[in-house]
Amino acid sequence: MKRLTARVYLRAIAVLVLAVAGFAQQRFHERSGEWEFTSKFDTSGEPLVARYCLTDETWAKALAQHKSCNIHDLVVTSKGFHYKLECDSPAGKTEGDVDMTFDGPEHMTGKSTVTSTFHGKTTTMTMQSDDRWKGPVCTDADVNMKKPGN
């Protein structure tokens, strides 16, 4: 159950990083291209790692494709952003707070605390994330570039 919740949460956060950047401004002031998201959950000793593509095009895609999560109370500055997250799915609901800090054009760090209720069981998790720019070219291996079914 923890692994399923962590995977759902990882996908939601990766997509929401892109979505928030799109809400915040026309152009993201960090580097465009492939980024690697590494997260550490307080409920698991093993970090999760995923790559995603961060470009103006992927922002628009993230906003259009991710209908199950809502962002509230968004505050964006040149140093980072904060928002409240609320996601609904047939299996349950996740809600919480997300903070990201920009540490230069190739690095972001984040912290989020969310409460998820899946199949009647409620769990609260805290996650620390480290996002690093990997290069200017995105690939099909990126979470938000994979074709449906992959």
QUIRA-V189754 format. One record per backbone hydrogen bond with DSSP energy under -0.5 kcal/mol. NH is the residue of the N-H (numbers start at 1). CO is the residue of the C=O. E is the energy in kcal/mol with one decimal. If there is no record, write none. Layout:
nh = {NH,NH}
co = {CO,CO}
e = {E,E}
This chain:
nh = {5,6,7,8,9,10,11,12,13,14,15,16,17,18,19,20,21,22,23,24,25,31,33,34,35,36,37,37,38,38,39,40,42,44,47,48,50,52,54,55,59,60,61,62,63,64,65,66,67,70,72,75,77,80,81,82,83,84,85,86,87,88,89,92,93,94,95,96,97,98,99,100,101,102,103,103,107,108,109,110,111,112,113,114,115,116,117,118,119,121,123,125,127,128,129,130,131,132,132,133,134,135,142,143,145,146,150}
co = {1,2,3,4,5,6,7,8,9,10,11,12,13,14,15,16,17,18,19,20,21,105,54,135,52,132,35,50,36,130,48,128,126,41,45,39,37,35,33,53,55,56,57,58,59,60,61,62,65,86,84,82,80,77,100,75,98,72,96,70,94,68,92,89,117,87,115,85,113,83,111,81,109,79,101,107,104,131,101,129,99,127,97,125,95,123,93,121,91,118,116,114,112,40,110,38,108,36,130,106,34,34,139,51,142,142,147}
e = {-2.6,-2.6,-2.5,-2.5,-2.6,-2.9,-2.2,-2.2,-2.7,-2.6,-2.3,-2.5,-2.5,-1.2,-2.3,-3.0,-1.7,-1.9,-2.2,-2.5,-1.5,-2.9,-2.1,-2.5,-3.2,-2.8,-0.5,-3.7,-0.6,-2.3,-2.9,-2.4,-2.3,-1.2,-0.5,-2.0,-2.3,-2.6,-3.3,-0.6,-1.8,-1.6,-2.1,-2.6,-2.2,-2.0,-2.5,-1.8,-1.3,-3.2,-2.7,-2.6,-3.1,-0.9,-2.0,-2.2,-2.1,-3.0,-3.1,-2.0,-3.4,-2.7,-2.7,-0.8,-2.1,-2.6,-2.2,-2.0,-1.9,-2.7,-2.4,-2.9,-3.3,-2.8,-0.6,-2.6,-1.2,-2.5,-2.3,-2.2,-2.3,-2.2,-1.8,-2.5,-3.3,-3.2,-3.1,-2.2,-2.4,-2.1,-2.8,-2.8,-3.0,-2.3,-2.5,-2.3,-3.3,-2.2,-0.5,-2.0,-3.5,-1.3,-1.5,-3.9,-2.0,-1.2,-2.0}
